[in-house]
Amino acid sequence: HTQVNRHLLAGIINTRGYRQAESQALDRAFYWLEVVEMVDCANRLAGTLSYGQQRRLEIARAMCTRPEMICLDEPAAGLNPVETQA
């Protein structure tokens, strides 16, 4: 939620701008969950996911911040062949 305006008062009174920013953040999160094929895990805690799923979730979370570049150190480290292909 770093992209969402987190002013305390805006959240308390639930302003239109706050609701729009929150909605856009959720849309962006679900978009990236679709890209990494994890929409079915959207309501699961990250700690309950397999290692491969956690790695894909990390990438999706990073992409939600709209980075210009992401540097991944051994992105397939610790993944089995099936997870590497996902």
C-alpha positions in Angstrom: 0.0 0.0 0.0 2.9 2.4 -0.4 1.2 3.8 -3.5 -2.0 4.6 -1.6 -2.3 8.0 0.1 -2.3 7.0 3.8 -3.3 10.2 5.5 -5.1 9.2 8.7 -8.0 11.6 8.2 -8.6 10.5 4.6 -8.8 6.9 5.8 -11.0 7.7 8.7 -13.6 9.7 6.7 -13.1 7.4 3.7 -12.7 10.2 1.0 -13.4 9.5 -2.6 -9.7 10.0 -3.4 -8.7 7.5 -0.8 -11.3 4.9 -2.1 -10.0 5.4 -5.7 -6.4 5.0 -4.7 -7.3 1.8 -2.7 -9.3 0.4 -5.6 -6.4 1.1 -8.0 -4.0 -0.7 -5.7 -6.2 -3.7 -5.4 -6.7 -3.8 -9.2 -2.9 -3.6 -9.7 -2.3 -6.4 -7.1 -4.9 -8.7 -8.7 -3.4 -8.0 -12.2 0.0 -9.1 -11.1 -1.4 -12.1 -9.2 -2.9 -13.1 -12.6 0.4 -12.6 -14.4 2.2 -15.0 -11.9 -0.8 -17.4 -12.0 -1.6 -17.0 -8.2 -5.1 -15.5 -8.1 -6.3 -18.7 -6.4 -3.9 -17.9 -3.5 -5.0 -14.3 -3.1 -6.5 -14.9 0.4 -3.8 -17.1 1.7 -1.1 -16.0 4.1 2.3 -15.8 2.4 3.8 -18.1 5.0 1.4 -20.9 4.0 2.7 -20.8 0.3 5.3 -23.2 -1.1 8.8 -21.7 -1.7 8.1 -21.4 -5.4 4.8 -19.6 -4.8 6.5 -17.2 -2.3 9.1 -16.3 -4.9 6.4 -15.6 -7.5 4.5 -13.5 -4.9 7.7 -11.5 -4.2 8.0 -10.7 -7.9 4.3 -9.7 -8.1 4.7 -7.5 -5.0 7.7 -5.8 -6.5 5.9 -5.2 -9.8 3.0 -3.5 -8.0 5.3 -0.7 -7.1 5.8 0.1 -10.8 9.6 -0.3 -10.8 11.7 0.9 -13.7 14.0 -2.1 -13.2 14.1 -5.1 -10.9 17.4 -6.9 -10.2 16.9 -10.5 -9.2 19.7 -12.5 -7.6 19.4 -16.1 -8.7 15.6 -15.9 -9.3 15.3 -19.7 -9.8 17.5 -20.6 -6.8 15.8 -23.2 -4.6 13.0 -23.9 -7.1 12.3 -27.4 -8.5 12.0 -27.8 -12.3 8.2 -27.5 -12.3 8.3 -24.3 -10.3 11.0 -22.9 -12.6 8.7 -23.4 -15.6 5.7 -21.7 -13.9 
